[in-house]
Amino acid sequence: MLCVIMFPSAYIYFLKPFVQIRNNTLLSENLVTVIVYGSLAVLGAATGSAGLSDAELFPRTGTEIFLLLCLLAVAAGGFNVAAEYTEAAIPILRRTGRLPAMRPAGIYRGSFSFVNFCSIIAAAALEEFAFRQFMMGGVLRALGMSLWPSILLSAFFYGMNHVYFGRFAVLQKFTSGLVFAALFAVSGGNLLPCILCHTAQNLILYFYAVTRREQKGARV
C-alpha cells in the first residue's frame, strides 16, 4: 500500500493530457489532483488502511488548544509561503546580490475565479488526506514507524511529488510538508489544521498572483 501512495504525481502526470480545461491551467491541475487524491482517499477508506478511526500514535489535545492550533495553522500557511520564498531566493541573492520578486507557480496566473478558489481548497484537502492521514495515520503507523520518522518520511514524499515544479520545489515542499505533518501530529491526528494551513498557503499565493496581474494590467 505504501508503494501505491508514495508518488501520486506519477498518476497525475499520466492523466494531465486527458484533463485539459481551455485557458485554465490552475483548474486543470487541481481537477487532476482531485481525481488522483480522491481515488486514493476512497481506496484508503474502502480498505481500512487510512487509519481513519485510530490515532493512538499522536498526542491528543483539548478543545481550546485545538481551536488555537487551527488559528496557528492558518498563520503557518503564511510562514510556509515565506519559507519557500526564502529557500528559492537565497541562491539568487548570492549570485546577483539582489532579492528576487516573489513569483508564484505559473498555474496561478489568471484572474480570480470562484471555481478556481474552490478547486484550491479541494486539492489541498485531498493532498493532506493522502500524505498525512493515509500515509502517516494509516500505512506508516501500521508498519510500526514512530512519530518523528513518519513526519520526516511524509514530508519527504510530499516534496518529491512536486519535483515537476523544479529542483527547488522539492526542498520547498519538504519544508512545508514538515509543518503539515507536525500539525497533524500535535493535533492528535486531526486533518483540519493541516488542511487549513495548506489551503491558506495556496490561497495566499493565488491572491498574490491575481493581485499582481491586476496591478500590471492597470499600468498598461
Sequence and secondary structure as in RCSB ss.txt:
>XXXX:A:sequence
MLCVIMFPSAYIYFLKPFVQIRNNTLLSENLVTVIVYGSLAVLGAATGSAGLSDAELFPRTGTEIFLLLCLLAVA
AGGFNVAAEYTEAAIPILRRTGRLPAMRPAGIYRGSFSFVNFCSIIAAAALEEFAFRQFMMGGVLRALGMSLWPS
ILLSAFFYGMNHVYFGRFAVLQKFTSGLVFAALFAVSGGNLLPCILCHTAQNLILYFYAVTRREQKGARV
>XXXX:A:secstr
 HHHHH HHHHHHHHGGG   TT HHHHHHHHHHHHHHHHHHHHHHHTTT TT  TTS    HHHHHHHHHHHHH
HHHHHHHHHHHHHHHHHHHHHSS       GGG S   HHHHHHHHHHHHHHHIIIIIIIIIIIIHHTT  HHHH
HHHHHHHHHHTTGGG HHHHHHHHHHHHHHHHHHHHTTS SHHHHHHHHHHHHHHHHHHHHHHHHHHHH 
